[in-house]
Structures are given as C-alpha cells and as structure tokens.
C-alpha cells in the first residue's frame, strides 16, 4: 500500500489530485443592491461590518497567496464588490503586487453602480470585469433581480469607455429566463460583448434548485443555432466551452451540471469573512480571519492554506446534487 503524499511546504499551491491553483476569488462584502434568485436569500441578514475582512487584512492575505503560493490572478466578487467604499483603494493596493507575481486583477459585478467608478477602477489597475445580466428586457430583469436594467447598461458603456475588458455572464434557469436567452444573445452579438451562459447550479439562496430547472449546454447550443452558424472551438483551461457564432462572435457555456470541469479546476475562494473555500461546492471552509487577527505569521497562515487546499474535494463531478451548508453565495462569492 502506497504511503499518503506529503503536503508540500514550498512551491505552487496544489491539491492531492495534482491540480495547481493560480486563481483566487475574493469576496469583498456579503451585501448586494440586487436580489437575484439564484444567489440572494429572500430576506438576507447582512453581517456586522467587524466580521468582514478589513482592507489591510485582505491585502495581506492576497499578498501571501501571490508571493508564497503562486496565485497569479485575482477576481474580486461579492455580494456586490462595488458596495465596498474602499474598492478603488483595494484595487490600487493589489495592483502594487504585480511586481511580486500578480498578473491580472478582475472583478465580477452587477454593474448597477459601475458607471461613476469605472474610470477610477481602470486607473487603479483593474484589467477586466464580468457583468451579470440574465435578461435584456427591463420588466423581466426586474422580476429576476428586483432592480433596474438602465444603470447596468450605463455601467457597461462606462466600463468599455474606460478601457476595461467586459464580458457578460447569464445564468440560464428554466421557467425564469429561458425565453430571454436568445434575445440576450442577439443583443450581445450586435454590441460585440462576449457572453457566457452558466448552467443553474445547486447553490441558490432560497433552496429552489432542482435538476428540471437546469438548461443544459446542448439545449443552449440548439437555441443559438436558431439564429447563428455555430462552430465549436477547441477546449481550453477555462471553465467555459466556447463556440464561434457566424465566424466572429465567441459564445461561452459553463456546463457545471452537464459536463463538470472539476478535473482541471485551478481556483480557490476567500469569503468576505475570511474563510478559505477550496471548492465552490465545499460544505465548509477554513477560517483564516481568526488566526490573522490573533497575530499568526505568514508561515503559519501559508501552512493552514496549504493543508486546506491539499484536501480539496474532487468537486461537483464526484458528488452532484444540492449543497447543504451554512454559507450562501452572496457571502462566498460566485
């Protein structure tokens, strides 16, 4: 019988299944100004601000991931990251880590508050932004998010004008926006805005996920073929599969349910409260905030991170179905 592999103490961050981690997703806050069905509980209870990582704590942890653990890309999430009053300062302080190995700073946002700060974010060092938009129809958008679409569209315009690379993300849910997918795709195509459809995952804040609500990759492609010539593109290390529409527009589909990409997953997540999650579907995380505030040095924190990530699960591919856990998506970050 082979002896268990030893947890590495040096080199890039990796798990026992041989997957290296180059990407860290950092949730800046649990708060959000929208209420999307697949993310936010019907009656959310915001955490006290003292439970949220302070900027200095967040930057210290990110620095550790970059300098000691080989992370090269950071994505700021939420909740809604633009609700952090110091979000531009956070981006600027992360930008200072580029000389230490950081290569990319990205953000995922609903863009409702993006227009006034898009240029500031770009100047601070933000490279690109993924914008969540599940319908292009104002009435349906409001049904899905309890918000207005006009500020989101203004945010998209401002981000492009500022020089940010913009991509759109849309969660496809049967019975909620299935009739909106093709109109959204046609709009993105005419605007030349890269779009990714995401299969509805069993992580919603209200517990209404079921398999019947999932619109699978094959069905999305069939929908696209109603209006475009669809040419498959080679698989990459990204979570999305891509096709080319009419020879010029890249459409991505993230097939987490029908064709999980877990075997090549290269990302880990840090919650707004400083918990490290090895997998989006993990039932529990590793608390880094407590040792951080109790004075742990970088070596102790790095060791705790390596231990937690080493035991990362195989992922949704191994254990499908609804995930029961105390943390919800608006605290963990998508």
N, C-alpha and C positions, 0 to 999 in steps of 0.2 A: 504493500500500500504506500502510495506517494505521500511524503510529508506535505502539510499545507504550505503554500507560498508565504514568504515573509512580507510584511507590509513595507514598501520602500520608504526610506527615510530621506532620500535625495532624488533629484530629477523631477521630471514632469509628473503631475497629478494623474493617477490612473487607478482603475479598479481591478479586482481579481480576475475579471473576464478579459483583461487586456485592452480596455477602452481608455484612451488618454483624454483628458479634459482640457480643452483650450478655451472654452466659453463659460462665462459666469453671468447669470442673470440676477440682477439686484433690484429688489422691490424697495422703493423709496417711501411708500406710505400705504396704509390699508384703505385710505379714504378715496372716494371717487365722486365725481359730479354727475355721472350717469348711473343707470341701474340695469345693465344688460342681463338678460335672463340666464345666460349660461355662466355667469360669474358672480353676481351680487345676490346675497340673500334678500328676501322681500323686505325685511326690517333689519338692516345692518346696524351693528353696535360698534362704533368706532373705538379704537383703543386709545387709552390716555397717551398723550404725546411722550411722556417719560419712558414708555415702553418701546418706542420707536428708536432705532439707531440714530444717534446724533451724526452730524456730518463728519466730525473728526474720527468717530468710531468706524463709520462706513468706509472712509478713505483709507484708514489704517488696514482694515481687512482686505480691501481691494488691492492695496499695495502688496500685502502679503501673498495674495493669490498670484499676482503678476511676477514679483521678484523671486519668490521661493517655490512656487508651484506650477509655473509655466503657463498660466492663463494669458491669452493674447487678445481676447475680445470681451468687452463688457456691454451688456444690454440693460438699460435702466427701465424698470417696469413699475407697476403698482398693483392694486389701486390705480390711480391716475398720477403718474410721476410729476406732472405739471402743477399739481396741488402743493408740492413742496416749495415753500417760498425761496429756499436757497438752491433750487435746482440748477440754475445757471452757475452758481459758485461750485456746486458739486461737479458739474461737467468740467469746469476750468481746473479744479484740483486733480481730477482724473487725467485730464489732458497732460498734466505735468509728469505723468508716469510713462509717457511714450518713450522717453529715452531709456527707460528701465525694462522695456519689452512689450508694453501695451501697443497694440496695432490698430485697434478700432473701438470707437465708442458709439453705441447705437441706443435707440430708445423705442419703446412701444407705447403708444398714446392713443387716446380717443380724439385728440386734436381739437377739442372744443375750446381749449384755452391756448392754442398754439400760435395763432396769428400775432399777438403782441410780443412774443418772446422768440419767434423762430430765428430772426437775425442774430439775437444775442446768443442763442444756443450754438449757432453755427460759428460765431466768432470765438466762443468759449472752447470749441473743439469737437462738437458733436458732428459725426460723419453722416449718419442716416437715421431715418425714422420710419417705423412701421405704424400705419394708422389703421385702427379697427373701424370697419364700416360694413354693416350687414344688410343695408338696403340703401338705395339711392332715392327712394320715394319718401318725401317728408312725413306723410302720415304713418307709413309702416315703420320708418326709423323711430318715430316717437313711440309707437307701440312696443318696439323691441328694447328701447333704451330709456324711455321717459325723458328724452331730450330733443333738442332741435338739431337739424342737419346743417343749417346755414353756417353756424360757427365752425363746424367740421370742414366744410368745403372751403371756407375762408382760410382755415389753418393749412389745408393742402396747398392752396395758392401761395400763401406766405412762405411755407417751407421750401417750395420749389424756387421761389424768387430769391430766397436766402442762399441757395446753392446746396441745400440738403438733398440727399438721395431719398426719394419717397417710394415706399411700397404699401400696398393695401392688403389688409387681412380681412377675411369674411368667414364667419362660422356658419356652416350650412346646416339648418335644422328643419326637418320635415314638419310641415304643418305651421311653420312660423315664417320662414322666408324662402321656401323652395321656389315660389313663383317670382321671386325677386332676383334670383341668381343670374339669369340671362340678361335682364335689363342692367344689372350692375356690371356684368362682364362687358356688355356693349358700350356702356359709358366709360369704363376704364380703358377699353380699346381705343375709343375716339380721343381720350385725353392722354393716351400713351402713358398710363400709370400702371406699372406692374402689379398684378393681382394674384393673391393666393387664397384658394378656398381651403377651409380647415374642416375635417370631419368632426362632428359634435362629439366631444369627449365626456366620459362619466365623472365630471368634476364640478358640475354646476352647483351654485349656492343654494338651490331650492330642492334638490333631490328629485327632479322630474325627468332625468335622463333615462331613456331606455333604448334598446337596440333599434326599435322601429323608427325612432326619430333621426337616426343616422342616415345621411345621404352619402353613399359611398363614392369612392373615386370613379368607378366605372359609370355610375349614373351622371356624375358631373361632366365627365367627358362626352357622354351621349348628348347631354344638354348643349355643350359647346359646339358639337358637330351640327346642330340645327342651324347655326349661323356662320360657322367658320370651317375652313380646312384645318384639320388637327394633325400635326406631325410630332410624334414622340421625340424627346431629346434624351441623350444619354444620362443615366443616373449619376448623381454627384453625392458628396458627403452631406449635403443639406437635407433637412427633414422632408422637404417637398420633392415630389416628382414634377418635372416640367415638360410642357408641350409647347410647340410653336403654332400660333394661330395665323393663318394666311401668310405664313412665311416671315412674319415680322414681330409678332407680339408674344411674349413669354407669359404663359399661364401656369401657375404652380398649384399643386394639390397636396396637402399634408394628410396622408392616409393612415393616421394613427390607429384607427379601428380596423380597417380592412387589410392594411399591409404595414404593420408597425416597423419603424426604423430603429428599434431599440439596440440592435446589434452594433450599430455604428454611432450611438449617441456620444457626443463629446461635450455635453454641457452639464452644469450643476447650478443650483439656485440658492440664493440667500434671501430669506424673508425680511419683511420690514422690521421685524422684531429680533433679527439676528440669529435666526435658526437656519442651519445649513440643510438643504434637501438634496440628496443625491439624484433623485428622480422626481419628475413631475407627479408620478403616481405613488410616491412613497407615503406610507401611513404615518410616519414620524420623522422628525428631523433631529439635528444635533445642535444644542444650544451653544452658541459662541458668544452671545452678549454677556452672560453671567461671568465666565472666566475673564473676558475682556475687561469688564468693569471691576473685577476683583484684582486686577493687576497682572494677569498672565502675560508672560513674554511671548515674543513671536515664535520661538521654538516650540513652546507648549501649544500655542494655537495651531501652528502648522501640523504638529503631530496629531491633534484632535481632528483636524480636517482630513488628513491622510487616512486615519483609521476609519472615519465615517464613509468616505468615498470608496475605500477599498472594498467595503461590504455592500456596494451598490447592487440593487436587485437587477435581474435580467430585464425587467420593465414590463410594460403592458403586454408584450408578446407572450410572456410566460403566465401572467395572471390577469386575465381580462375580466371586465365587469365593473360595477360601480365601486368607487373607492370610499370607504368609511374612514374619516379622520377628523380631528378637531379643527384643523386649519382649512380655510376656504380659499378659493382662487384669488380673491381681492387682497388677501394678506400675503399669499405666497408669490403671486405674480405669474403671468402666463408664459 
